[in-house]
Amino acid sequence: MKCIGSILVMLAAGVWLGGIVSIAIYAGAVFKLLGPEQRDLAGTVTSRLFVLFGPYQLACGCVALVGSFIVYLAGRRKMAMALFIALALASLGAVYYHQFLVPQMEGLRAGGQSNSESFQKLHHLSRGLLTGMGVLLILALGMLPATLRGEAKK
């Protein structure tokens, strides 16, 4: 049971973290490729990536939380609870990103306000949020082996 949970956590958190890194690379590459003359087109292309990324994150978060709960049930150790908390915080970030942040940014972008101060503040917040979620996922993935070692010592 513990192995199934740890595999779910490893796969979901790893894919989720990879998505965060990939979207950062792709967004930068699109703006660089299209250049300043096609900034609006680059914004349209990358905004679609961010919109699609929301449900992807939520799915990864659900699978990772289920997996970490299975790991916790297998041994009820403090490290397993810490793993669950890290993933829960990252999942809350994903909910905020998908339900509140991206729709606000999309509304501003669609209204031609992607250069506004409001959009820039939201963009800065989204970068910070994705970075924070990435850090939480790295911590969770780092905790996973210790969680499993702790289970084996029982």
Secondary structure, 3 states (H helix, E strand, C coil): CHHHHHHHHHHHHHHHHHHHHHHHHHHHHHHHHHCHHHHHHHHHHHHHHHHHHHHHHHHHHHHHHHHHHHHHHHHCCHHHHHHHHHHHHHHHHHHHHHHHHHHHHHHHHHCCCCCCHHHHHHHHHHHHHHHHHHHHHHHHHHHHHHHHHHHHCC
